Amino acid sequence: MKSSPWYSPLADWALGQHPVTRRHTLQVLGTLQMYAVSIGIQLHSVYLGLLDRHIVEVLTLYCALTFIPVFALVRSGWSQRLRDPVMTFPHALAANAGCVLAFGLLGEHRGNVMILIGLTIVASMFRLKPARVLTLGMLSVGMLAVASLAMSWSDPVRYPATKTWAILVVGGSTLLMLSIVAKWISDIGVRLGRQTRDLAEAVRTVEQMATTDVLTGLLNRRVMTDLAEAELKLIERSGAPLCVALIDLDHFKDINDRFGHHAGDTALKGFAQCTAPQLRQVDKLGRWGGEEFLLLLPQLSQTEAWTALERLRQTVETQIFQDHALMQLTFSAGIAQALPGESLEQLVDRADQAVYEAKRTGRNRCVIANLAHVPDEAEAQA
C-alpha cells in the first residue's frame, strides 16, 4: 500500500480532518499574510531606527492575542455553531482595534495605519453582509476618533489637535468612503449569489419538468424511451435478460366517472407512491401515457419479472385511499422479455398484447407475452 505523504498528518493536525473545518481554517490562515507584512514592516522600521523595539513587541503580542484565539475557535470546530464560522466580523474588528493601538503608538508614522485598516475592510467585504461591512468601517473610524481625542488631550504638545484631527478627517473620510464602496461591492455579491441560486433552482425545475411526469413524479415517456433503448443495446453486448412490463390501471374511466377527476389523479399518484419504493435500484418506472405505466426490469427473466409484478399487484390491490375509502385500485400488466434483435416498439407491442389478454381474461392479473419470433437480417431480406 502506498504510504501517505509526510505532510498529510501534519495537515490533519493543523487544519483538522473534516472538509468544512479544513476550509474555514485555511481561510483564517489566509489572514496571516497581513499580520506577517505588518510585523515585517515594523521590524524593518526598528532596524532603520524609526521605531522603538518595545512598541513593536507590544503590537506583535497584540497580533498574536488576536489571531491565536480566532484560529483555535475555528480549528476546534466551535465556530461552526455561529452564523459566520470564520468569525470574520469579530476578527476584523479586533484587527482594526490593533491598528488603532498602533495609531496611538507610532507617532509621526501613524498615518500608515490607515492603509492596514483599509485592507482589513476590503478583505472582509467578501464574507460579510453589506450592512456589516459598513458597520465595520464606521466602528473603525469611531475608534480612530476616540484615539485621536485621547492623544490630543493627554499630550497636546506631541499631538497637536490641528494636526491630529487633520489626519483623522482625511484618513477617516477615506475609510468611510472605502467602507461605502465595499458595502456596494458586497451588495453586488449578495445579489449575484441570490441570482445564481435562483438560476440553479430554475435549471433544476426545468430539468425535472423535462424528465419527470408532473402529476406522479415518475419518469416521463421520453426518458423511459431513452432508457429502454439504452438497455436494449446493453443486453445485445452482455446477453443478460431484460423484461418490460406495461401496466394499465383497471376501470380507470369508472373511477373518474364515479369519484371525480380528482380521485383519478389521486389514484395515479397513489399507484406511483406505493409501487416505486418496492422496486430495485436498477428498475425504472415511468408514466407511459394516461393510466398506463412502463416498468423496465433488467437482469430478470420473464418468470422472475412475473413474480415481481404479482407482488406489486397485491400491494396496489390492498392500498387504502383516505379521501376515497370506497375506491379500490387494481391493475393489469403485460410482461415481455426482450428477444435478440427486437426493437423497443416490437417489445412494447408484445407487452401491450399481453395487457389486452389480461383485460380480456378478467383484469387484475399479470400475463406473460408470447415469445414472438424476430427475423434476422437474412430472413428480412429474403
C-alpha positions as CSV (number, residue, x, y, z in Angstrom):
1,M,0.0,0.0,0.0
2,K,1.3,3.4,-0.9
3,S,2.1,5.5,2.2
4,S,0.6,8.9,2.6
5,P,3.0,11.9,2.2
6,W,4.7,13.1,5.3
7,Y,2.8,16.3,5.3
8,S,-0.6,14.7,5.5
9,P,-0.5,14.0,9.2
10,L,0.8,17.5,9.8
11,A,-2.0,19.0,7.7
12,D,-4.6,16.9,9.6
13,W,-3.2,18.2,12.9
14,A,-3.1,21.8,11.8
15,L,-6.3,22.0,9.7
16,G,-8.5,19.2,11.0
17,Q,-9.9,16.2,9.1
18,H,-13.4,17.4,8.4
19,P,-13.6,19.1,5.0
20,V,-15.7,22.1,6.2
21,T,-13.4,22.7,9.2
22,R,-10.3,22.5,6.9
23,R,-11.8,25.0,4.5
24,H,-12.6,27.5,7.2
25,T,-9.3,27.0,9.0
26,L,-7.5,27.7,5.7
27,Q,-9.5,30.9,5.3
28,V,-8.3,32.1,8.8
29,L,-4.7,31.1,8.0
30,G,-5.0,33.3,4.9
31,T,-5.1,36.4,7.2
32,L,-1.7,35.6,8.4
33,Q,-0.1,37.3,5.5
34,M,-1.5,40.7,6.7
35,Y,-0.1,40.1,10.1
36,A,3.2,39.0,8.7
37,V,3.5,42.0,6.4
38,S,2.6,44.4,9.3
39,I,5.1,42.8,11.7
40,G,7.8,42.7,9.0
41,I,7.4,46.4,8.3
42,Q,7.6,47.2,12.0
43,L,10.8,45.1,12.4
44,H,12.4,46.8,9.4
45,S,11.5,50.2,10.9
46,V,13.3,49.1,14.2
47,Y,16.3,48.1,12.1
48,L,16.3,51.6,10.5
49,G,15.9,53.2,13.9
50,L,12.5,54.6,13.1
51,L,10.6,52.7,15.8
52,D,11.3,51.6,19.4
53,R,11.6,47.9,19.8
54,H,9.3,47.9,22.8
55,I,6.4,49.3,20.6
56,V,6.9,46.5,18.1
57,E,6.9,43.9,20.9
58,V,3.6,45.3,22.2
59,L,2.0,45.3,18.7
60,T,3.3,41.8,17.9
61,L,1.9,40.5,21.2
62,Y,-1.5,42.1,20.3
63,C,-1.4,40.4,16.9
64,A,-0.8,37.0,18.5
65,L,-3.5,37.5,21.0
66,T,-5.9,38.4,18.2
67,F,-5.1,35.7,15.8
68,I,-4.5,32.7,18.0
69,P,-7.9,32.6,19.8
70,V,-9.7,33.0,16.4
71,F,-7.7,30.2,14.9
72,A,-8.3,28.0,17.9
73,L,-12.1,28.5,17.8
74,V,-12.3,27.8,14.1
75,R,-9.8,24.9,14.1
76,S,-11.7,23.2,17.0
77,G,-15.0,23.4,15.2
78,W,-16.6,25.5,17.9
79,S,-17.3,28.3,15.5
80,Q,-19.5,26.0,13.3
81,R,-22.4,27.0,15.6
82,L,-22.1,30.6,14.5
83,R,-23.7,32.2,11.5
84,D,-20.2,33.0,10.2
85,P,-18.0,30.1,11.1
86,V,-14.8,32.0,10.1
87,M,-15.7,34.8,12.6
88,T,-14.9,37.5,10.0
89,F,-16.5,40.4,11.8
90,P,-15.1,40.0,15.3
91,H,-11.7,39.1,13.8
92,A,-11.6,42.1,11.5
93,L,-12.9,44.4,14.3
94,A,-10.1,43.2,16.7
95,A,-7.5,43.6,14.0
96,N,-8.6,47.2,13.4
97,A,-8.5,47.8,17.1
98,G,-4.9,46.7,17.0
99,C,-4.4,49.2,14.1
100,V,-5.9,51.9,16.3
101,L,-3.4,50.9,19.1
102,A,-0.6,51.2,16.6
103,F,-2.1,54.6,15.5
104,G,-1.5,55.8,19.1
105,L,2.0,54.3,19.5
106,L,3.7,55.0,16.1
107,G,3.9,58.8,16.5
108,E,4.6,60.5,13.2
109,H,4.3,57.2,11.3
110,R,0.7,56.7,12.4
111,G,-0.7,57.8,9.0
112,N,0.4,54.4,7.5
113,V,-2.0,52.6,9.8
114,M,-4.9,53.8,7.7
115,I,-3.7,51.6,4.9
116,L,-3.9,48.5,7.1
117,I,-7.4,49.4,8.3
118,G,-8.5,49.9,4.7
119,L,-7.0,46.5,3.7
120,T,-9.0,44.8,6.5
121,I,-12.2,46.4,5.4
122,V,-11.6,45.4,1.8
123,A,-10.7,41.8,2.7
124,S,-13.8,41.5,4.9
125,M,-16.3,42.6,2.3
126,F,-16.1,39.2,0.5
127,R,-17.5,37.4,3.6
128,L,-19.5,40.0,5.4
129,K,-23.0,41.1,4.6
130,P,-23.3,44.7,3.2
131,A,-24.6,46.2,6.5
132,R,-21.8,44.6,8.5
133,V,-19.1,45.9,6.1
134,L,-20.4,49.5,6.7
135,T,-20.6,48.9,10.4
136,L,-17.0,47.7,10.5
137,G,-15.9,50.8,8.7
138,M,-17.9,53.1,11.0
139,L,-16.6,51.4,14.1
140,S,-13.0,51.6,12.9
141,V,-13.3,55.3,12.2
142,G,-15.0,55.8,15.6
143,M,-12.1,54.0,17.4
144,L,-9.7,56.3,15.5
145,A,-11.6,59.4,16.6
146,V,-11.5,58.2,20.3
147,A,-7.8,57.5,20.0
148,S,-7.2,61.0,18.4
149,L,-9.1,62.7,21.1
150,A,-7.2,60.8,23.8
151,M,-3.9,61.6,22.2
152,S,-4.6,65.3,21.9
153,W,-5.9,65.5,25.4
154,S,-3.1,63.5,27.0
155,D,-0.1,65.1,25.1
156,P,-1.2,68.2,23.2
157,V,2.5,69.2,22.6
158,R,3.4,66.0,20.8
159,Y,0.0,65.5,19.3
160,P,-1.4,69.0,18.5
161,A,-5.1,68.9,17.9
162,T,-5.0,70.6,14.5
163,K,-2.5,68.1,13.0
164,T,-4.1,65.0,14.7
165,W,-7.6,65.9,13.6
166,A,-6.4,66.8,10.1
167,I,-5.0,63.2,9.8
168,L,-8.3,61.9,11.2
169,V,-10.5,63.9,8.9
170,V,-8.5,62.9,5.8
171,G,-8.0,59.3,6.8
172,G,-11.4,58.8,8.4
173,S,-13.3,60.2,5.4
174,T,-11.2,58.0,3.1
175,L,-12.0,54.9,5.2
176,L,-15.7,55.8,5.3
177,M,-15.8,56.1,1.5
178,L,-13.9,52.9,1.2
179,S,-16.5,51.2,3.5
180,I,-19.3,52.5,1.4
181,V,-17.7,51.2,-1.8
182,A,-17.0,47.8,0.0
183,K,-20.7,47.7,1.0
184,W,-21.7,48.4,-2.6
185,I,-19.5,45.6,-3.8
186,S,-20.8,43.3,-1.1
187,D,-24.4,44.2,-2.2
188,I,-23.5,43.2,-5.7
189,G,-22.0,39.9,-4.4
190,V,-25.2,39.2,-2.4
191,R,-27.4,39.9,-5.4
192,L,-25.2,37.7,-7.7
193,G,-25.3,34.9,-5.2
194,R,-29.1,35.1,-4.9
195,Q,-29.5,35.2,-8.7
196,T,-27.1,32.2,-9.1
197,R,-29.2,30.2,-6.6
198,D,-32.4,31.2,-8.3
199,L,-31.0,30.3,-11.7
200,A,-29.7,26.9,-10.4
201,E,-33.2,26.3,-8.9
202,A,-34.8,27.2,-12.2
203,V,-32.5,24.9,-14.1
204,R,-33.3,22.0,-11.7
205,T,-37.0,22.8,-12.1
206,V,-36.7,22.8,-15.9
207,E,-34.7,19.5,-15.8
208,Q,-37.3,18.0,-13.6
209,M,-40.1,19.1,-15.8
210,A,-38.3,17.7,-18.9
211,T,-37.6,14.3,-17.3
212,T,-40.5,13.6,-14.9
213,D,-44.2,13.4,-15.1
214,V,-45.7,16.4,-13.2
215,L,-48.6,14.5,-11.6
216,T,-46.9,11.3,-10.4
217,G,-43.3,12.4,-10.1
218,L,-42.3,9.3,-12.2
219,L,-40.1,9.4,-15.3
220,N,-41.9,10.6,-18.4
221,R,-42.3,8.7,-21.7
222,R,-39.4,10.4,-23.4
223,V,-36.9,9.5,-20.7
224,M,-38.3,6.0,-20.4
225,T,-37.8,5.5,-24.2
226,D,-34.2,6.6,-24.0
227,L,-33.5,4.3,-21.0
228,A,-35.2,1.3,-22.7
229,E,-33.2,1.9,-25.9
230,A,-30.0,2.0,-23.9
231,E,-30.9,-1.2,-22.1
232,L,-31.7,-3.0,-25.3
233,K,-28.2,-2.1,-26.7
234,L,-26.7,-3.2,-23.4
235,I,-28.2,-6.7,-23.5
236,E,-27.0,-7.2,-27.1
237,R,-23.4,-7.0,-25.7
238,S,-23.9,-8.7,-22.3
239,G,-26.6,-11.2,-23.1
240,A,-28.3,-10.5,-19.8
241,P,-32.1,-10.8,-19.8
242,L,-34.4,-7.7,-19.9
243,C,-38.1,-7.6,-19.3
244,V,-40.6,-4.8,-19.7
245,A,-44.0,-4.6,-18.1
246,L,-46.8,-2.5,-19.4
247,I,-49.1,-1.7,-16.5
248,D,-52.7,-0.5,-17.1
249,L,-54.9,0.6,-14.2
250,D,-58.2,-1.2,-14.2
251,H,-61.6,0.6,-14.7
252,F,-59.8,4.0,-14.6
253,K,-62.7,5.7,-16.5
254,D,-65.2,4.4,-14.0
255,I,-63.0,5.8,-11.1
256,N,-63.2,9.3,-12.8
257,D,-66.9,8.9,-13.5
258,R,-67.8,7.7,-10.0
259,F,-65.5,9.7,-7.8
260,G,-64.4,12.6,-10.0
261,H,-61.2,13.5,-11.9
262,H,-59.6,14.5,-8.6
263,A,-59.9,10.9,-7.5
264,G,-58.4,9.8,-10.8
265,D,-55.3,12.0,-10.1
266,T,-55.2,10.5,-6.5
267,A,-55.2,7.0,-8.0
268,L,-52.3,7.8,-10.3
269,K,-50.3,9.3,-7.6
270,G,-51.2,6.6,-5.1
271,F,-50.0,3.9,-7.6
272,A,-46.7,5.7,-8.0
273,Q,-46.2,6.2,-4.3
274,C,-46.9,2.6,-3.3
275,T,-45.1,1.0,-6.2
276,A,-41.8,2.9,-6.7
277,P,-40.3,2.2,-3.2
278,Q,-40.6,-1.6,-3.7
279,L,-38.6,-1.7,-6.9
280,R,-34.9,-2.4,-7.2
281,Q,-32.4,0.4,-7.8
282,V,-31.8,-0.8,-11.3
283,D,-35.6,-0.9,-12.1
284,K,-37.1,2.1,-13.8
285,L,-40.8,3.0,-13.6
286,G,-42.3,5.7,-15.7
287,R,-45.7,7.0,-16.8
288,W,-46.2,5.8,-20.4
289,G,-49.5,7.7,-21.0
290,G,-52.9,8.2,-19.4
291,E,-53.3,5.4,-16.9
292,E,-50.5,3.3,-18.4
293,F,-47.1,2.8,-16.9
294,L,-43.9,1.2,-18.2
295,L,-41.6,-0.7,-16.0
296,L,-38.0,-1.8,-17.0
297,L,-36.7,-4.9,-15.2
298,P,-33.1,-5.5,-16.2
299,Q,-31.4,-8.8,-15.4
300,L,-34.7,-10.6,-14.8
301,S,-36.2,-13.4,-16.7
302,Q,-39.9,-13.3,-17.6
303,T,-40.7,-15.7,-14.8
304,E,-38.9,-13.6,-12.2
305,A,-40.5,-10.5,-13.6
306,W,-43.9,-12.1,-13.3
307,T,-43.2,-12.8,-9.6
308,A,-42.2,-9.2,-9.0
309,L,-45.3,-7.8,-10.8
310,E,-47.5,-10.1,-8.8
311,R,-46.0,-8.7,-5.6
312,L,-46.7,-5.2,-6.8
313,R,-50.2,-6.1,-7.9
314,Q,-51.1,-7.4,-4.5
315,T,-49.6,-4.3,-2.8
316,V,-51.6,-1.9,-5.0
317,E,-54.8,-4.0,-4.5
318,T,-54.7,-3.6,-0.8
319,Q,-54.0,0.2,-0.9
320,I,-56.4,2.4,1.0
321,F,-57.2,5.9,0.0
322,Q,-58.1,8.1,2.9
323,D,-60.1,10.6,0.9
324,H,-61.9,7.9,-1.1
325,A,-62.4,4.9,1.2
326,L,-64.7,3.1,-1.3
327,M,-62.2,3.4,-4.2
328,Q,-60.2,0.2,-4.9
329,L,-57.3,0.3,-7.3
330,T,-56.1,-2.7,-9.3
331,F,-54.0,-3.1,-12.5
332,S,-53.5,-5.5,-15.4
333,A,-49.9,-6.0,-16.6
334,G,-48.3,-7.5,-19.6
335,I,-44.7,-8.8,-19.3
336,A,-42.4,-9.3,-22.3
337,Q,-38.8,-10.4,-22.3
338,A,-36.6,-8.8,-24.9
339,L,-35.5,-11.1,-27.8
340,P,-32.3,-10.7,-29.8
341,G,-32.7,-8.1,-32.5
342,E,-36.0,-7.0,-31.2
343,S,-36.8,-3.2,-31.3
344,L,-38.3,-1.3,-28.5
345,E,-41.5,-0.8,-30.5
346,Q,-41.8,-4.6,-31.0
347,L,-41.1,-5.3,-27.4
348,V,-43.7,-2.9,-26.0
349,D,-46.2,-4.1,-28.6
350,R,-45.9,-7.7,-27.3
351,A,-46.3,-6.4,-23.7
352,D,-49.4,-4.4,-24.9
353,Q,-50.9,-7.6,-26.4
354,A,-50.3,-9.3,-23.0
355,V,-52.1,-6.4,-21.3
356,Y,-55.0,-6.9,-23.6
357,E,-55.1,-10.6,-22.8
358,A,-55.1,-9.8,-19.0
359,K,-58.0,-7.4,-19.5
360,R,-59.9,-10.0,-21.6
361,T,-59.5,-12.7,-19.0
362,G,-60.8,-10.7,-16.1
363,R,-58.3,-7.9,-15.2
364,N,-56.3,-7.6,-12.0
365,R,-53.7,-10.0,-13.2
366,C,-50.3,-10.3,-14.9
367,V,-49.8,-12.1,-18.2
368,I,-46.5,-13.1,-19.9
369,A,-46.4,-12.2,-23.6
370,N,-45.8,-14.9,-26.2
371,L,-42.2,-15.2,-27.4
372,A,-42.7,-14.0,-30.9
373,H,-40.0,-14.8,-33.4
374,V,-38.0,-11.8,-34.6
375,P,-36.5,-12.3,-38.1
376,D,-32.8,-11.7,-38.5
377,E,-31.3,-9.6,-41.4
378,A,-31.1,-12.6,-43.8
379,E,-34.7,-13.6,-43.3
380,A,-35.8,-10.0,-43.6
381,Q,-34.0,-9.6,-47.0
382,A,-35.5,-12.9,-48.2
